[in-house]
Amino acid sequence: MDDDALLTAWRAGRREAGHALIERHYAAVFRFFYGKAPPSVCEDLAQKTFEALCRRREAFRGEGSFRAYLLGVARFVLIGWNRRERRFEDVDDSALPADEPTPSGTLAEQETLRLVATALRGLDLDDQILIELKDWEGLSQAELAALFELPQPTVARRLQRARARLRAAVDALASGTTHAPALRDLDSCLASIRADIEARFGRVRGAVAGV
């Protein structure tokens, strides 16, 4: 069953459909919070996202994908957490790719990924979210426009500028290292960072009370 069918069944009282929907998207929601909050907090924020969905399961009207809608809910949960905390936690090493090279990568390549991940975490929150939702979660510019409540051309310009700021941040960080990485393919680096997160945490799953 696709997301819309599962949501319809859940609204009709089939709890197993709600569980299936959560199971399908829990990893993406956890990944959304990863690096923006301490790892120990990510699971709690993911739970809160699905609890908010449970309370307002009728709010999604089918405009765009359910996945984009759910990640929009996660964004509001993150903003609320940030307001309560009054700041974002500093990035620590647990939110970055490991020092050890992966089986398919060299130590130099892993250092490049750490530089890109550090630069990504140093961007403004909306820049970081734009890049991650586009490159990690595959949201279209139309879905991003709906999520940010902005015209699509504005989102396209913001995404272009965010990626330019990411490249500049990587270059600035690399200038302080003994070997400056050749960052020819930013998309490949972002995909590798996402794969690193999945490899370290596996397919995280969660159960939400009240489903």
N, C-alpha and C positions, 0 to 999 in steps of 0.2 A: 504493500500500500504506500502511496506517496504521502507527503506531509499533509496535504489538504484533506485527503481521505481519513488519515489518522486523527486529525484535529476534529473533523466532523463526527467521527465515531466517539471520540472522547467527550465532545459536547453532548452527545446523546446518552452518555452515561457508561460507556465501555471503558473501564479503568485500564484494561490491558493496552488499549490504544494510547492512552496518556503515558503509560510506562514505556511503550515502544518509541514514542516521540521523544521523550527525555533521553532514552538510551541512545537514540540516533544522533542527538545534537549536544550531548553533555560535554564531549571532548572539545568541540569547537568553542563552547562557552567558557570552559576552563582555560583554554588556550588564549581566549580574548583577555582574560585577567592576568595571565602569566606575564611577569616582567613589569606590570603596572602596579602591582600590589605584592607584598611579601608572599612567597609560596604557601606559607601556612594560612594565609587569608584567602587565597584563590578559591579553594573549595567552598568556603563559607559564602563568598560572593556568587559563585555559580549556583549554590543552593538558593540564595535569595532571588536570583534571576528567575529560576523555575517556580519558586513560590509566588512571585509576582505574576508569572504567566498563569498559574493555577487560579489566582484570585480574579484575573481578568481574561479568561480564555475566550470570551466573546469579543474582545476588543479588536482582534485581527480580522480585517474585512476583505482579505484576499488581494489587497493592492500590493503587488510585488510578491516576493517569495516569503514563506514562513521563516526560513533561515535568516533572511535579512531583518525581518520584524523582530525575531528573537534576539539577534545581536544588537538591535536598537534598544531593546529592554535592558540588555547587559550594559550598554553604554550609560543609561540613566542610573543603574545601580552603582556603577563605578563613580559617576559624578557625585552621587549622594554620599558614597563612602569617603570620597576625597574631601567633601565639605565637612564631614564630621571629623575627619582626621586633620583637616586644615593644611595638609601637604601630602605629596607623594613620597613614599619611602625611597631612599637612595637605592640605586641598582647595586646588588651584590653579586658575587661570583656564581651563586646558585641559579641566577637568572640568565647566565651566559653559557654558550657552548663550552664543553669541557676542554681542558688543556691538551688531553691526550688526543692524538689523531684518530679519526674514525677509520674503519677498515678500508674505506674507499678514498680517504683523503690523507694528505701529508700534514706534517706539523705546521708548515707555512700556510697551507690552506686553512687549517683550523684557527691559526692566529688571525687570518683575514676575516673569518666568520665572527670571531670575538670582537674585532674592531667594528664590523658592521652592526653587530648586536648592541654594542655599547653606544654607537652613534644613534641607532634607532631609539634606544631608551632615553637618549638625551634630547630628542625632539619634543616640541610642544605636543600635548596629549592628542589633539585632533589630527595633527600630522601623522603621528604614530598610528592612530586608529585607521586613518584613511589608507595608509600603506599596507597595514596588516590585513584589513578586510578585503582589499583588492588583491593582494599577492598571496595571502595565506588562505583566505576563505572563498576567493573567487567571486566576490560580489561585483555586479556590473556597475557602471557609472550611474545608471538610472536608479539602481537600488541604493547606492550611496547617497544620491541626491535626495531620495525619499527619507533615508535614515537621518540625514543632517538637516532636512527641510530647507534645501537650497536648490536653485535651478541647476540643471545638469551641466551647462557650460561653466558655471562657477565651480562646481565640484571638479570638473576636468582641469581647470586652471589650478585649483588648490592642490590637486594630486600631483600635477606636474611640478609645482613649486616645492611640495613636500619632498619629492624624490630628489630634486636639485639640492635641497638643504641636507638631505641624508648623504648624498655624495660629497658635499662640501665638508660635512662633519667627519666622514670617514677619512678624507684627505687630511684634515687637521689633526686627527688622532694618529694617522700613519706617519705624519711628519716627525713625531716624537719617538718613533721606533727605529730599531737598527736596520730594518728592511721595510721599505714602503711597499705594500702589496699592490699588484696590478689589478685594479678593480674594473675589469672590462664588462662583466656581466652581473649587474646588481640583482636581476631577477633570480639568477642561479644561486647567489649567496642567500637571498631571502628564503628560497625554497629549501636550501640546506639547513638553515636555522630552524625552520619549521620541522623538518625531518628529525633534527637533533632533539627538539622538545618531545616529539612523539616517541623517539627511541628511549629517552630517559624516563618518561612518565607512562609510556604505554597508552593504551586506550582507556583513559580514566572514565569511570562510570560513577553514577550517583543515583540514589533513591531520594525522592522528595515526598515528604509527608503530605497527606491530603489529596494525593492523586487518585 
